[in-house]
């Protein structure tokens, strides 16, 4: 699918500014609403409160209650209502307040959202976005630190993306809204308040494309969402010891864009895939399988994975033991280089 052309200016944003990922999402949503009156935002506390992470702060005040809707605490109802709105030509943006709250809406997403375009032989489009703050690292209680992306990446008919920085957050949310397919938009909540330099006049990178963030030649690190910064930090630490690591941000989880990964692995001969999600039957396993299929004769070591453990997410006092960190990533790199 071709990436839609976006409006590159917004009254809410100056040309270049330092902003957080959370604020970039807010600016991106504002720009999308200014550009298209059919864009609606709906979810629990997204209106007057501005969302629990304040991503939608100020939008109801500026666009009104008919375009920024506070909903009941009923995720299945939120998604079901959005399906009807999308069929009628609106572009609803649904916020799932926390990752673990998406499961009451799972049937709507998998049985309806993912299938209506196919079921109607292409006659019905479903241009809707489901925003999901995901991952751990914020000291939250149960059901607030999940990584459910593999469920949805496995579901035919859905697009799944994840931003990792403020610049991508601004552009990707607008691109997702303009897409005529349903998009699951995973936001790394532990990175909401990390800053980046945003230029709203820059050319946006394509939505469904991976991106090389740091060049290297000793090994390749692949990650998405919250683990991208961890990999960049690991690459910076490795560079101090003379080891050059390439870092690739997947950005799109379905469809996967692995061509940049294949090209990188053919040069480096080594790959470490990093993800917060548990290892079993995960995206990291799919990436490993496809790289070994495409780059078998280039690999100098098996593809290694650094992931969360195959257990439910632990209590907050144990989450730093559960989440992949710089040391675990560098240990995997050392194992790969020593093979």
Buried (B, 14 or more C-beta within 10 A) or exposed (E): EEBEEBEBBBEBBEEEBEBBBBBBBBBBBBBBBBBBEBBBBBBBBBBEEBBBBBBBBEBBEEBEEEBBBBBEEEBBBBBBBBBEBBBEEBBBBBBBBBBBBBBBBBEBBBEBBBBBBEEEEEEEBBBBBBBBBBBBBBEBEEBBBBBBBBBBBBBEBBBBBBBBBBBBBBBBBBBBBBBBBBBBBBBBBBBBEBBBEBBBEBEBBBBBBBBBBBEBEBBBBBBBBBBBBBBBBBBEBBBEEEBBBBBBBBBBBBEBBBEBBBBBBBBBBBBBBBBBBBBEEBBBBBBBEBBBEBBEEBBEBEBBBBBBBEEEBBEBEEBEEBBBBBEBBBBBBEBBBEE
